[in-house]
Amino acid sequence: MLAKLESIEQKFIELEQQLSLPDIFSDQEKYKKISKAHSELTEIVTTFRQYKKVLAEIDENKELLKDKDPEIRDLAAMELEGLKESKKELEERLKILLIPRDPLDEKNIILEIRAGTGGEEAALFAADLFRMYNRYAESRNWKVEIMDANETGTGGFKEIIASISGQQVYSRLKYESGVHRVQRVPVTESQGRIHTSAVTVAILPEAEEVDVKIEPSDLRIDVFRASGPGGQSVNTTDSAVRITHIPTGIVVSCQDEKSQHKNKAKALKVLRSRLLKIMQEEQKRELDASRKAQVGTGDRSERIRTYNFPQGRVTDHRINLTLYNLEAILEGKLDDIIDPLIQYFQAEAIKEGVTI
């Protein structure tokens, strides 16, 4: 590990020197590229330098343990305990920082929420989840843009698709994919019985054209009039767009914009992201074929979380985490769940030696 860290520090120094060169500064494209690489190494190099400082202080205090003065020996022994603890913490931090990063972590995402079992109650909870993610995005200064929505008459969603853009969106939300289960008394329930409903959430890294190549001949594009809840017409022109990817059978529609051109662009964005997800899953299946333990599958068929309203409880089944702050979480205070999830999958990645 030390040899790898020394190599990273040397690379960091070289990048720092390049940034001070006039010819690099005058080429803004090159300067941005080098600056980004330098920034990506800053945390690990800073931590490594702290680690080296602690190692040097440990050696100094070990020497002081040999001093003739008993007071100096006692002080050195006391300080040594704290330094050993710092050394251990920094080593754990460095292990995490050395984990190969997911190249998709910096990407924006396509968020897809669909009502599952539970009828109207599931649709209402789909709306609750969208609001939760929307509030969380606001707290992190991310931008949310609805791309398509199939509303019900009571304020729920059979399906809602949105793009979320900002800093490290995918890295924060990638473990949200899966089945979210809700247990509560529906508004329509006169007997006060608790119902269980389910909603599926998919987090797709937003794919660029360079990530996924789509042949125009593989697409069938249909246009139609946009409609609102209950089927009422909200547009008098054929602005809504439905795109079918013939090789995979994936169908994407978008009617959020009044412009057919804008709806087509949004639908293609969603299609690229779904195709990228398929490519990811195929690659992952190949990688996981040789090992039983899978880290962060993100399988949408997997029940990942339960929201229990009578008890005010949220349970994430993957890490056996139970919190009694349901109301706060639905208001977007998701870090209480997301941070432990990231820590868990980081620990698993260290064990397995895989990218997270």
N, C-alpha and C positions, 0 to 999 in steps of 0.2 A: 504493500500500500504506500509506503514512504517513497519508493522509487517513482511510482506513478504521480504522487503529489508533487515531488520535486520537478518532474517533467512538466506538469501543469503550470507550476510557478514560473518556470523558465519561459514557457510559451506566453504567459501573462506579461512578463517583463519585456519580451520581444514586441508584443502588441503595443505596450505602453510607449516603447521607443518609436515605433512606426507612427503612432498618433501625433508625435511631436515633429515629424518631418514635414517641411513646407509643401513638398510635391504631393504628399498624401492628403494634406488639409485642403489643397486647391482642387482635388478630385473628390467632390462631395459624395459620389456613389461609393467610391472605395473607402472614404473616411467613415461613412455610415456602416459599411460592412465590417470594418476593423473595430469600430467603436462597439458594435453589437457583440462581436466575439469577445472583446475585452470585458464588457459588462457581464456576459454570461459566466466568466471565470472569476469575477470579483469576490463573490461570496465564499467560494471554496478556497481561494488563495488567502483571503482575510482570516478564515477559520484555521487554515494550515499554519499561518504565521503565529496565530495565538497559541496553537498547539506546540509549535517549536519553542515559543517563549516559555510555556509551562514546563516543557521537558528540561530546558536550561535551568529554570528555577528549582526543579526537583533535584537536579545534579548538585546545585549550589547548597541546598539544604541538607543533602546527604553528606556533603563535606563538613558542614557545620555540626553534624551529629558527632563528629570526632573531636570537636573543640574541648579544651580543658575546662572551660567555664560551664557549670551545670545549667545556669540560667539560659545561656545561648543554646545549649543542647535541647532544653525543654521547649524554647520558642521555635527552634527548627523542626522539632518533632510535631508540634501543633500545626505549623504552617504546612508541613509535608502532607498531613491528612487532607487538608483542603485542596492542595495541589493535585493529589492523586485522584480526588473526586472530579476536579476540573478536567484532568487528563482523560478520565473515563467518558465524561460527557462529550468532550470534543472529539474523541475517537468515534463515538456513536454518530455524532453529527457528520463527521467526514465520511463514514460509511454510506450514509444516506445521500450525501452530495455526490458521491462517486457512482451511484446507481445510474446506469444508462438511461437518459431521459427519453420519454415518449416524444418523438418528433412532432406529434400532433398537438402537444400541450398548449402551444401558443395560438392555436386556431380558434376562430369563432365557431359557433355551433348552430345546428338546426335542432330545435326542441319540438318533439312530436308527443302530444298527449292524447290518448284515446280512451273513451269509456269502455269498460269491459263488462263483466257480469254485474248485474244490479240495476239495469234499466236506467230510469230517470235519476235515481240516487247516484249511480256511477257517473252520469253526465254532470250532475251538480258538483261532485267531488273533483271531476276533471277541471271544472272552472276554479275550484278552490286551490288545486295544485298549480294551475297556471298563474293565479294571483300570487301564490307563495313564491314561485320562481321569479315573477315580475318584480316583487318587492325586494327579493334578494339581489336581483340585477341592479335595481335602483341604489341599494346600499353600497354597491361596488362600482357605481358610475358606468355600468354597462348599458348599451342601447338595445332595446327590444323592439322588434318589428314583426307584427302579425302578418303571416304570408297566406294563410288560408284557415277558415274556421267554419265548422258545421254546428250551428247553434240549435238548441232546443227552445221551446216556447217559454220555459221557466227559468232561463238564465244559465243553463248548463251547456256543456259542449259534448257532442258525440266525438268530435275530433277538433283539435286546434294545433296548428303548426306555426312556429315563429322562429325568426333568426335572432340570436343574441351575440352581440359583438362587443369586444373590449379586451382588457388585459387578462390573459390566462383563463379564458372562459372554459375551454375544454378541460384544462387540468383541474379546475375546481368542481365541474359538474359531471365528469365522465362516469363517476360511480353511481349516478342517479338512475341509470337505465335499468328497467325491470318492472315488476308488478308491484304497485302500491295498493295496499288493502286498507279499507276504511270500515270501522265498526261504529255505528251510531244509529240513533232513532231518526228515521226520515221524517220530514215535515208532514208527509201524507199518512204517517202511521198513527192511527187513533188509539191503538192498544198500548202504545209505549214500548213496543218490542224493538230490540236492537237488530239491525240488518247488517249484513256483511256485503260490501261491494268491492269491485276491483277496477283499477285504472292502470293502463300501461304507459310508461314513459320511455321514450327513446332519445338518447343524446347522440347526435351525429356530428362529427367534425365537419365543418364547412369545407367542401372540396373546391379547389380552384380548377381552372381549365387544364392546367399543367398536371394536376393530380389524376384526373380521369378524362380520358379522350372519348368523346361520344361522336359516332359517325352520324351525320344527318340522315342517311338512308335507314338508320336503325330506329328512327322516330316517326310516330304518327301523331300529328298535331290537330286537335279539334278545337273549334271555338264555339262558345254558346253564351247566352245571356246570364249575367250574374243574378243570383237570387238571395233573399234574406231568410230569416227564420220563418218556418211554416211554408216556404216555397214562394213567398211573394216576390215579385220582380222588383229589383232595385236599380236596374239599368236598362235602358232602351236600345243599347247597341250590343253587338256580340263581342264583349271585351274579355269575358272569362276564357281561360285557356286550360285544356286538358292535354297532357303529353303522355303517350304510351311508349315505353322503351320496349321495342318488339323482342329483342333477344332474351330479356329477363321477365317480361310481362309486368314490370313496375308501371303503375299509373300515378301521375301527379297532376293535381289541378290547382289553379290559383285564380281567385276572383276578387282579391282584396283591392286592387287598383282599378281605376276607371279606364286606364290605358291597356290595350291588348298587348302592346310591346312590353310594358313593365310587368304584366302578369306572366308573360312568356319567360322573361328573364328570371323572375322569382321561381317559377316552376322548374326551370333548368337548374337553378342553384340547389333546389331540394333534390332533384333527380341525381345530380352529381354526388351529393352527400350520401344518398342512399346507396349508390353504386360503390362509393369509396368504402362504406360500411361493409358491404358484401365482400369486397376485396380484402379488407382487414380480417373479417371472420374466416375467410378461406385460408389466409396466411397463418392465422392463429391456430386453426385446426391442424395445419401441417406441423407447426412448432410444438403444439401440445400433444401430438400423437405419441411422442416418446416419453411423456411423463404424466402421471396420474393427477398430481396436484395442479390446479389451474388458478392463476392469480388474476383477479379482476376480470371475470369473463364478460360481465355486462350483458348476460343472456336475458332477453326480454321475457322469457317464459319463467324466469326465476322470481319467486316472491321475495322481495328484498325488505319491505318495510310495512308495518301496521300502524295505523293511526286510530287509537281507541278513544272516542270522545267521552263516554261515561266516566272513564278514569283519568282523562286528560293526559293520556300516555302515548308516547311514540316509541316503537321498538324497531331497531334495525337488526334483522335476523342474521346477517352475515357476520356481525361482530358482537352479537349478544349485548347490544347497547340499548338500555331503556332509560328514557327521559320523561319527566313529568312536567313538561313545559310545552304542551301541544299548541296552545294558543299563540305563544311567541314564535314557534317554528312556522306555523301557518301564516304568520305576519312577516316571514322572510328571514328570521334569525336562524339560518341554516348552518352557520359555522359550527354550532354545537354538535352537529352530526357529521358534517363534511370533514372537519379537522381530524376527528378520531378515525374516520374511514381512510383518509390519506395516510395517516400514521400506520394503520394496520397493513395497508397494501404495500407501504414502504418496507415494513418489517418482513412481510412475506417475500418481497422482491429480493431483499438481502439474503434470505435463506435460499431462495431458488436461483439467485443470480440472473434475474431476468429484467427486462425493461418494464417500467411501470407507466 
